[in-house]
């Protein structure tokens, strides 16, 4: 048994979201403010602490409709708004084999069910709509009539709570709310729409809710929350009932974890067994011996105290009664130590340091690992966890263990994050009854902003949270989730290349606001330099830059289509011309050969991006005359794309002559001729200075640069450019400047506004 997928509606940015769960580990990735935190919080509220739902957790686009209902109540008009339909809900779809029907018999929708999908909707509902309406109208009438006397005796209205129904519910929602569970029809499951939005089924009229919690004995849920403040790494108390399991906080010190583990699994005073009696006897004997020693030591002092007397007290006598607890030995700073050396070599003289002397990242890793071990052992009823209030419950093990880990990077250093994500799931399965067995299932859900975590995980486990702009005026941005197993899950050569490239570059593509593809090392070095010194607004954005030599950017098209982020491709014109060749036998053949770009020569581009992705043109004459607006594409309205490549530029020494650069380097040189005289360092830079100093004609300059750059050390030349005394004197080639101007607008388009609106309401991500 496992969770196949969940669908969340009307919760913050998650207006209608479908999220597939992996069989083992699911990793939630995405840019800032994309909804990862909302998804984790929604799962926590629905499955752990429903009493924590607040008005601000309801999708803000629904607030207008809620206020409309309040207005209709005030004028006694027939309501046009269904308040329950605007409240959050969570559909949980389980994949259950028929052999495990005994676990789910209480939630079967029909006796005809024969295994497979099984769905439950957890939905917030108003307990008594009439009672809510009456209370609101009473409070609203009092607020509407509130006024005070003015200086001339006139009545001045004052604003009081509530000003609207949402204003009222902000204080009173929890009083009127309840969480109900309903069965869903497996035959009516609908896959997400083309744009990724969930399409949850409509409940039949008159459907009855379950009269018991559907997942109580079915799913064991544990979590490690992210650090939300500087005072405590556990963040908020999620359960208002202060349930220990729900409010267990992240404790950094291993000694704290050991004490917590001891209390739950090992304490001999809790329902002691035969093997506990010896330990208890030893503790009690130590208490008696210690009491006797203390009484003898304090006897003289106590006698003096007795002679003092005290008004109203009848000759009180003092007695000492010690209480020894095993965990007292874990409360001091050296209770847990790390062995750091053994000078003797035989283990007789080891050197140890207290746990506080180890690195913080290592301490946190150990603490998190110990928490996972505690989750696992509590689930599997290890030791004392198998006995609750004197009753043996060791056989009552839920078939599914769901573990949430929110932003492990909040606790772990970069290198340690990789260790954690590699080991976490296996640690949760390290038990004789778990491992590779199918009797019990474990599913680990991790949300992260860390490229280190994403890099170490299997990309097929990633679920990408994609920000989508508001569909209509007056609505708010939403989120959809892409299952990247569809991108990285088969043996296609192109997908294999993309996967291995991302693994090799350790890139942060899955967390960026936009991506820039470049072709060579020189662009990889200098494009960030241009952004830093000429595009300050863009430098504030989270942008990832990928170097793809050989025009391989088109291989990423499927992935970019799924991620839907603003994309700038800085490519080369790569002009070729059909050339006749004669072999040694005198046979003539033809092939396309690299050449300097010229107009009217029937040249073609060798660049796959220009031919296959955008603008899907091959002739050089068409490419160099392409209008500026045609360089961009809205990709069917789904995301913004711009392809930049060399276009004709004026010779700065002769305004009437036009030059068509072929590569980034010659475009950079031609448009920075004066600055090139100041670039020093490598042999390539010296050769470029010599060529520029010769005052060649436009054609000759192009030919010289074309020949030089075939074998030049381009990276060395780019590094030399970085060393210019005034970095702003190096201007980006015009085609790159145009691309970066477009990109600056694209990554900021509506995203900044949506972040401000969402964070003001939800403080999310």
Secondary structure, 3 states (H helix, E strand, C coil): CEEEEEEEEEECCEEEEEEECCCCEEEEEECCCCCHHHHHHHHHHHHCCHHHCCHHHECHHHHHHHHHHHHHHHCCCCCCCCHHHHCCEEEEEEEECHHHHHHHHHHCCCCCCCCEEEEEEEEEEECCHHHHHHHHHHHHHHHHHCEEECCCCCEEECCCCCCCHHHHHHHHHHHHEEEEEEECCHHHCCCCCCCCECCCCCCCCCCCECCCCCCCCCEEEEEECCCCCCCCCCCCCCCCCCCHHHHCCCCCCHHHHHHHHHHHHCCCCCCCCHHHHHHHHHHHHHHHHHHHHHHHHHHHHHHHHHHHCCCCCCCCCCCCCCCCCHHHHHCCCCCCEEEEEECCCCCCCEEEEEHHHCCHHHHHHHHHHHHHHHHHHHHCCCHHHHEECCEECCCCCCCEEEEEEECHHHCCCHHHHHHHHHHHHHHHCCCCCCCCCCCCEEEEEEECCCHHHHHHCCHHHEEEEEEECCCCCCCCCEEEEEECHHHHCCCCHHHHHHHHHHHHHCCCHHHCCEEEEECCHHHHHHHHHHHHHHCHHHHCCCEEEEECCCCCHHHHHHHHHHHCCEEEEECCCCEEEEEEEECCCCCEEEEEEECCCCCCCCCEECCHHHHHHCCCCCEHHHHHCCCHHHHEECHHHCCCEEEECCCCEEECCEEEEEECCCCHHHHHHHCCHHHHCCCCCCHHHHHHHHHHHCCCCHHHHHHHHHHHHCCCCHHHHHHHHHCCCCHHHCCCCHHHHHHHHHHHHHHHCCHHHHHHHHHHHHCCC
